[in-house]
Structure formats: structure tokens, C-alpha cells
Amino acid sequence: MSILAACLSGLSCALAAGALMGTLPPMRLPKPAFAARRGRDRLWLQQAGAGLTPVRFWAGSTAAGLLALLILVALTGSVFVALVPSIAVACFPRGYFARRRRLRMREVQAAWPDGLRDIGASIAAGRSLTQSVTSLATTGPTALRVAFERFPELARVVGTGPALEVVKAELADPTSDRVIEVLLLAHERGGPIVKSVLEDLVDTTTRDLKLLDALETEGLEMRINARAVVVLPWFVLVALTARAGPFREFYRSSGGFATLVVAACLTGVGMAFLRRLGRDADEERVFGAPAASR
């Protein structure tokens, strides 16, 4: 048992170090079966600012779960007690980056009204639409500077339209899709109508963002309470079995194992229901491919 624990400890440390340092060897998966999933995962991690490939991300998450399992087994003396909290630790990186991705995407959405006003002011000053959009990479809101940092070079190489399509694919956001589609239409049509179109777009985008903020605020407290209800009982169980006594002895027995199996199944079912009930109604991308899952 100690040899197995030592091997798992060494494996988890090696995976964690390789994931953090970016030295894990590339893993080739069958393209037809995994190409679409790998592409969605890569886009998801890019939007979250993780700076990792999907393989390295999942390897690091697995290493974190194995390390937590070893620590909790040493603390509680039971693999069964430690299993569910270890799975939660393994899922923590995804939850962290999912929140980070959501915040980054919300920053981009919130920056569009100011960015569109900047574009409108540039056009009113006599600049072309391409020049106005290019200025977002240097003088626009911070979130849009990051999103459009490659646009000036792309516009010179492939043209304004294809460059905007690349930005739209990288953002993969319904609000950004609508804005960029209007910018594409304005670039194709040109003329004095561009300014009035941009003004209308600012108004509609601002209303959409206010509605999104209201919906997210409404459900924040319920999401926090739901996660606490799921997590706290397992932390209490770890605390009860951290020292020798009747609790540890019971959860080492067959009756304790059966209790933990039932509890784990109920936890899984409860999490699935809570996730489904508390999931935000994500807007579908009408002008692009389906967004990466949250």
C-alpha cells in the first residue's frame, strides 16, 4: 500500500510539474473522434486565459485530484471518505477557469458600448471604418484591446472583413457576433448610414447588457447556497474521520462503505439537478459556430 501511495504521489507531482511548466509530451488522439472536442476545449481555455493545451489542463487537474486523494487518505485513513473530496479538488481548476472565462467574456461584452462610441467618434472625425476598428487595439477599452490586438496585422494581410471574422471566431460570444456582423455590413456598404447604424447598435447593446447583469445578480445567491449544501457535508465527514475513533472505524467497515456509496450517488444526482436548474440560459450564436461549453 505504501509503495502504491509513493508511486501515485510521484506520478501526480510529475504531472503537475509538467502541466505548469509546459513540458508534457504531446498526446496524439484519433482526429475524427476527438478533433471537435479538442477544438472546443482549446477555444474554452483561450477565452479563459489559461495558456494551456487541453491535454496539459486535464493532466494538471488529474494530478491535483491524485495529490488530494493521497493527503486525505493519510488524514482520514479511508479511501472511500477521501474519494469524493478528491474528485471535487480535481474539478476545481475547471470551475476556477470557467468563472475566469465568464468574467473575461463579460468584460468584453461590457466594453462594446464604449468601443462602439470610439468607432463612431473616429468615423465622425473622417477616418475609415478599418482605421477606426484598428484604433481599438491601442486606444479602445482594455478588454477590446486584448481582443483586437491581432486585428491591425490581420487587416493588412487578409483584409478587414476576414480579420473581423477571425476576431468573431476567437470571441465566440453572441453579443460580439451581433456587433461584428454590423461592422462587417457597415464595411461592405459604407456611406453616411454607418454612423446611425452604430448609434442604434450602442443603444441595443447597452439594453442587452443591463438585462444580462440583472439575470446574473438574481441567481448569484442561489448558486452560492447550492454549492455550499453539496460541499459542506463532505468537509464535515473529513473532519470527523481525521482522528481515530468510532466515526473512522464505522466508515472503514462495510456498512460505512455502503453509506458512502449511497451518499456519493445522491451527491452526484443532486449536483446534476442543481447544475441544470441553476444553469444560465445561454444565448445561442446565430452568426457563428456554437460557443464553447461553460
N, C-alpha and C positions, 0 to 999 in steps of 0.2 A: 504493500500500500504506500509506504513511504517512497519507494522507488518510482511508482506511478505518479505520485504527487510531485516529486522532483522533476520528472520528465515534463509533466504538464506545465509546471512553473517555468521551466526553461523555454518551452515552446511558446507560451504566452508572452514572456518577456522578449523573445526574439521577434515574434510577430508585431508586438507593439513598437519595438525599436525600428524595425523595418518600415512599418507604416508611417511613423513620424519622420524618419529620415529619407523616405522615398527610395529605399534600396531593395524593396521586394522585387523578385524576378517577375516579369510579365507572365500572366497565365492566359493561355490561348483556349478560348471556349468555342464550341461549334457555332459558326456565324448564323446559320438560319434560325437556330433555336434561341440564341441569346443576343443577337445584334440589336433588335429593337429595344429590349430591356436595358441593355448596356448603354444605348444611346440616351434613353430617358434618365438613367441613373447619372450619366455624365453631365447632362444638362441640369439636373437637380442639384448636383454638387457644385457646378459652376455658378448657379444662381445663389447658392448658399455661401459662396466664397470659401469653400473648404480647401481648395488647392490640392485635392487628392483624386486619384482614379477610383472607380468603383471597387476594384479588387482590393486596393490598399485600404479603402474606407471600411469595407466589410471585414478585412483581416484585422484591422485595429479594433473594431467593435468586438469581434470574437475573442481577441486577446484580452480585452478588458473584462469580458464575461468570465473567461477561464481564471484570470487572476482573482476576481471577486469570489469565484467558487472556491478556490483554494483557501483564501483568507477566511471565508465564512465556515468552511468545513473545519478548519483549525479552531475557529472560535466556538462553534456550536457542537462539533462532534458528530454531525449528521449531514450526509449528502442531500437528503430529501428536504431538510429545512433550508439548506443553502441554495437549492436549485432555482426556485422562483425568484428570490432577490438577485441572483447572479444573472438570470435572463433579463431582469429589469435593468441591471447595470450595462449589459451588452446592448440594450436598446436605447440607453441614454444618449450616445452620440447622435443617433438619428433624430431623437427628439430635440436635442440641442440645435442641430443644424437645420431641422425643419422650422424651428422658431426663428433662427437667424435668417433663413431664406425668406420666411414670411415678412419679417421686418424690412429686409432689403428690398423686396418687391413692393411693399407698402411705401417705402421711401421714394421709389421711382414713381409710383402712382401719384403720390402727394406732390412730387416735384413738377408734374406735367403742366398744371396751370401757369406756374411762374415761367417754365420753359417756353410755353406757347406765347406768353406775353413778350418774352425776349425775342422770339422769332418774329412776332408781329411788329415789334418796335424796329427791328433791323430791316424788315421789308419796307416799313414806312419811311425809313431813312434812305431808301434807294438801293439796298442790297438785294441780291437774288436770293431765292429760296435755298439754294445749295450753300451759299455763303452764310446765310442765317442759321441753318441747321449745323453747319460746321462750327460756328461760334459756340454752340452748346458744349463742345468738348473742352473749351477753355474758359468761357465766361458764364456758362449756364449753372443751374443748381448743382450741388455736389453729386447727388445721385445720378443725374443725367450726364455729368462729366464722365463718370465711370462708364456708363452705358454707351456713350458715343465717343469714347477715346480712340477707337479704331476707325470711326466714320470718315475723317478727313482723308486718310490714306486710301481707304476703300473707294471713296468717291472719285479720287484721281485715277485709280486703276481700273475700276469696273463701271463707274458712272454712279449718279445719285440714286437712281431707282434701285438697282441691285444692292447698293450699300445700305439703303434703308431696309431692304428685305432681310439682309444679314442681321441688322440690329433687331428687327422684329423677331427673328427666329431665336436670337440669344436671350431676349427678354421673356418671350413665351408667356405673355400676360395679356388678357383680354382688353384691358384699358389701353395699354400701349399699342395693341393691334389696331384699335379704332383710330388712335391718334396718327399712327404711321400710315395707315391706309388713306386718311385725309391728306397727309403730307404728300403721299405719292400722287394722289389725284390732283392736288394743287400744283405739283411739279409738272404733271403732264398737261394740265390746262393752262396754268399761268394766268396773267392778266390781273385786273383790279379786284376780281372776285376773291382772290386769295385772302385778303385782309378780313373781309366779312366772314368768310368760312372759318378762319382761325378764331375770330371773336366768338362765334357761336360754339366752337369746339371748347373754348375755355369755359363757357357757362355750363355746358352739359357735363364736362369732365369734373368740374367743381361740385355739381349736384351729385354725381355718382360717388365721389369720394366721401362726401358727407354721409350718404346713405351707408356706405361700407363701414365707416367709423362707428355709426350708431349701432349697426348689427353686431360688430365685434365687441363693443362695450357691453351690450346686452348679455352676451353669452360668456363673458370672461369669468365672472364669479362662479357660475355653474361648472365650468371646466375645471377650475381650481379645486372645488369641493369634490368633484367626481374623482379626480386623480388622488386626492388625499384619502378618500374612502377605500380606494383599491390598495394603496401603498402602505398605509399605517398599520393594518393588522399584521403584515409580514415583518415589519420592523419590530413590532411588539413581540412576535414569535421569536425572532432572533435574539432579542434582549432576554426573554425568558429562558432560552436554552443556552445562553452564553456561559453559564456556570453549572456545575454538577448539581443534580437534584432530581426530584420527581418529574419535572417537565422534560428534561433531557432524556431521562430513561423512557418516558412514555413515547416520545417521538422517535426513539430508536427501535421501538417494538413494532410488530406487525399492525397492531391497532393504530399506532401513531402514523405509520406509513399510509394506511388506508385513509385516515383523516386528512393527511396532506394531499393525497391524490384527489380526493373529493374537493378540498379547498382550492387546489390549483385549477381543477376543471371549472369550478364556479367562478374563480377569478378570471379565467380566460373568457368564459361566456359573458361575464359582467363587463369586461373591458371591450369586448366586441360590441355589445349593446350600447355602452356609453360612447364609444367611438362613432357608432352610426347615428345615435341621437344627437350628439354634440358636434357633428361634422358640419362645417360651414357649407352652405350651398354655393359651391364654386361655379362661377360663370364660365360657360363653355366658350372656347375660342372659335369664333365664327370665321375669322380671317386668317387662321393658321392651323397648324397641326395641334392635336391635343396636348395640353400642358403637362409637364412632369407632375406625377402624383405628389401630394403634400405629405 
